[in-house]
Amino acid sequence: MPKHVIDPNQWINLYSDYLFNYTITRVNDREIAQDLVQDTFVAGLKSMKNFKGEASERTWLISILKRKIIDHYRKINSKKGKAEVRMTYNTDESEGDWLEERVADPFDKTAEDTIENTELGIAIDNCLGKLPEKQAQVFEMKTILNYETEAICNELDITASNLWVIIHRARVSMASCLEKNWF
């Protein structure tokens, strides 16, 4: 598999519309969406040295953007005294919401954060190993490797509805396992 390379000079031309459309459906505020996309580009520039080339440039930027969106909601919720983020998703075939808790910004790390993230990574691997094989495979492809829904469905020969049922069950199991073994 060829390594992907980064060209930040092309980001605005290639990805700004896509990132904005992705963001606006999640925050429903044009100015906030623009700010989050801008923050994503800045974070990408700051962390270019961490880009391994294992994913496409767009996938890498989307993963940064997802964290920025989560941080946005975490900030709003923290003002209400909460440490959780609820995000709604809509696909052609389903809709729902999921809960993200205590998610660190991977581009703003202290030594303590690095140790904690390493421990979290070990806990995630352990919990992933406890899932049924298909749930673990779907969870890893969708959540960790950021595969598109269609690609997962084609590779595993499942429907999008089936994928979302599997991913929901995997997330519930992972949350329960992590709560018992990491928090």
C-alpha positions in Angstrom: 0.0 0.0 0.0 1.6 3.3 -1.0 2.2 5.9 1.6 0.1 9.1 1.4 1.8 12.5 1.6 0.7 15.8 2.9 0.5 19.0 0.9 -1.0 21.8 3.1 -0.9 24.2 0.2 -3.7 22.3 -1.4 -5.9 21.8 1.7 -8.3 24.7 1.2 -8.8 23.9 -2.5 -9.2 20.2 -2.0 -10.9 19.8 1.4 -12.5 23.0 2.8 -15.9 22.4 1.2 -16.0 18.7 2.2 -14.9 19.5 5.8 -17.3 22.4 6.1 -20.3 20.2 4.8 -19.2 17.5 7.2 -19.1 20.0 10.1 -22.3 22.0 9.4 -24.4 18.8 9.6 -23.0 18.2 13.1 -23.0 21.7 14.6 -25.8 23.5 12.6 -24.0 26.9 12.9 -22.2 28.3 9.9 -19.7 30.4 11.9 -18.9 27.6 14.3 -18.5 25.2 11.4 -16.1 27.6 9.7 -14.1 28.1 12.9 -13.8 24.3 13.4 -12.6 23.7 9.9 -10.0 26.5 10.4 -8.9 25.0 13.7 -8.6 21.6 11.9 -6.2 23.1 9.4 -4.2 24.8 12.1 -4.0 21.6 14.1 -3.0 19.7 10.9 -0.2 22.1 10.3 1.0 21.8 13.9 1.0 18.0 13.8 2.2 17.4 10.2 5.2 15.5 11.7 2.9 13.0 13.2 1.3 12.1 9.8 2.4 8.6 9.1 0.9 8.3 5.6 -1.1 5.2 6.4 -4.4 7.1 5.7 -5.2 9.6 3.0 -4.7 13.2 3.7 -8.5 13.8 3.8 -9.1 10.9 6.2 -6.4 12.3 8.5 -7.9 15.8 8.4 -11.4 14.3 9.1 -10.0 12.5 12.2 -8.7 15.8 13.4 -12.0 17.5 12.7 -13.9 14.9 14.6 -11.9 15.6 17.7 -12.4 19.4 17.2 -16.2 18.8 17.0 -16.1 16.7 20.1 -14.0 19.3 21.9 -16.6 21.9 20.8 -19.4 20.0 22.4 -17.4 19.1 25.4 -16.7 22.8 26.0 -20.4 23.6 25.7 -21.3 20.7 28.0 -18.6 21.6 30.5 -20.3 24.9 31.0 -23.3 22.9 32.1 -21.1 20.9 34.5 -21.1 17.8 32.3 -18.1 15.7 31.0 -19.9 14.1 28.1 -20.7 14.8 24.5 -23.8 13.8 22.6 -23.6 13.8 18.8 -26.3 13.0 16.4 -25.6 11.1 13.2 -27.8 10.7 10.1 -27.1 8.2 7.3 -29.4 7.4 4.4 -30.7 4.4 6.3 -30.6 5.3 10.0 -30.2 8.0 12.5 -29.3 8.1 16.2 -26.8 9.5 18.6 -23.8 8.3 20.5 -22.0 9.4 23.6 -18.3 10.3 23.7 -16.8 10.8 27.1 -13.4 12.0 28.3 -11.9 12.2 24.8 -8.5 13.9 24.8 -7.4 16.2 22.0 -4.5 14.1 20.4 -2.7 17.3 19.3 -2.5 19.0 22.7 -0.5 16.5 24.8 1.4 16.7 28.1 3.6 13.9 29.4 0.8 12.9 31.7 -1.6 12.8 28.7 0.7 10.7 26.8 1.0 8.1 29.6 -2.8 8.2 30.1 -3.4 7.8 26.3 -1.0 4.8 26.2 -2.9 3.2 29.1 -6.2 3.9 27.3 -4.8 2.3 24.1 -3.9 -0.8 26.1 -7.4 -0.8 27.7 -9.0 -0.4 24.3 -7.0 -3.3 22.8 -7.9 -5.5 25.7 -11.6 -4.6 25.4 -11.5 -5.0 21.7 -10.1 -8.5 22.2 -13.2 -9.4 24.3 -15.7 -8.5 21.6 -17.1 -11.1 19.2 -14.9 -11.3 16.1 -17.3 -9.5 13.7 -18.1 -6.7 16.2 -14.3 -6.2 16.8 -13.7 -6.1 13.1 -16.5 -3.6 12.4 -15.5 -1.4 15.4 -11.9 -1.3 14.3 -12.7 -0.5 10.7 -15.2 2.2 11.4 -13.9 3.8 14.6 -10.2 3.3 14.5 -9.3 3.1 10.8 -12.1 5.5 9.7 -13.3 3.4 6.8 -16.3 4.6 5.0 -19.6 2.8 5.7 -19.9 1.6 2.1 -16.3 0.2 2.1 -17.0 -1.8 5.3 -20.3 -3.1 3.9 -18.7 -4.2 0.7 -15.7 -5.9 2.4 -17.8 -7.7 5.0 -20.8 -8.3 2.8 -23.3 -6.7 5.2 -26.0 -4.0 4.8 -25.6 -0.5 6.2 -28.4 -1.2 8.7 -26.6 -4.3 9.9 -23.3 -2.4 10.2 -25.0 0.3 12.4 -26.5 -2.4 14.7 -23.1 -4.1 15.0 -21.3 -0.9 15.6 -23.8 0.2 18.3 -23.5 -3.2 20.1 -19.7 -2.9 19.9 -19.7 0.6 21.3 -22.0 -0.3 24.1 -19.7 -3.3 25.0 -16.6 -1.2 24.6 -18.0 1.5 26.9 -18.9 -1.0 29.5 -15.6 -2.8 29.3 -13.6 0.5 29.5 -15.7 1.7 32.4 -14.8 -1.5 34.3 -11.2 -1.7 33.3 -9.9 1.8 32.8 -11.9 4.6 34.4 
